[in-house]
Amino acid sequence: MKRVAILQTGVNNSELPAHYPDYPSMFRSLIGKAQSNPLIELISFPVLEGPFFPNIKRFDGFIITGSASGVYENKQWMKKLFSFIRVVHSERKKLAGFCFGHQAIALALGGEVVKSKKGWGAGIKKHSIYNSKEWMRPQLDKLQLIYMHQDQVVKLPSSAVLLSGDDFCPFSAFTIDDHIMSMQGHPEFSRSFVKDLIKLRAENIGYERTNAALDSLSVPHDGAVVGEWIVNFFCST
């Protein structure tokens, strides 16, 4: 069984209903549903609350969650996270990042992240898949996921291979060799969770874009497929 640490970099908005699970629990549910037999043991570390990072040698891989923070905020725990990412990369341990995690990996390894002048990307969006890896099974021609972000990766690390994107978010997923998987989307989010989050942020998102985002939640998304990709990624050699 693979031991994977979840680095929790964010908490739920305090105005959301209390019944929603936290970020690590969302990933536990997603990954649990994606494996018919237990293949991955998940242990969470709330790295935004203190300097407690997992011992890299004791884990087979790591997941970095989303966060309401921006990677450019220069907080102390973020500096430690970026250093941790660089060590994981140098040791070629498996590392997956989503939303903030995606941006943190990109920035730590030489890419660039900004608060986009395009505004918020919210709701379910379909992105083109440009390249495919062995762990991306079942295979898709397009990737349709839940998104909730204003920050974007605008430059990839030099060693990265672009996996997916669209005109609004050109660098929505990338990989580095066989040990890094990075995505802007949220395969772990439920429709109800993101619906309430969009409503809370409606003023910032803009009402026209808010309505479009809420309407998009009626279409299918590939979160469950990405859950399978995550299992494949961490269990592949």
Order of alpha helices (4+ residues) and beta strands (2+ residues): beta-alpha-beta-beta-alpha-beta-alpha-beta-beta-beta-beta-beta-beta-beta-alpha-alpha-alpha-alpha
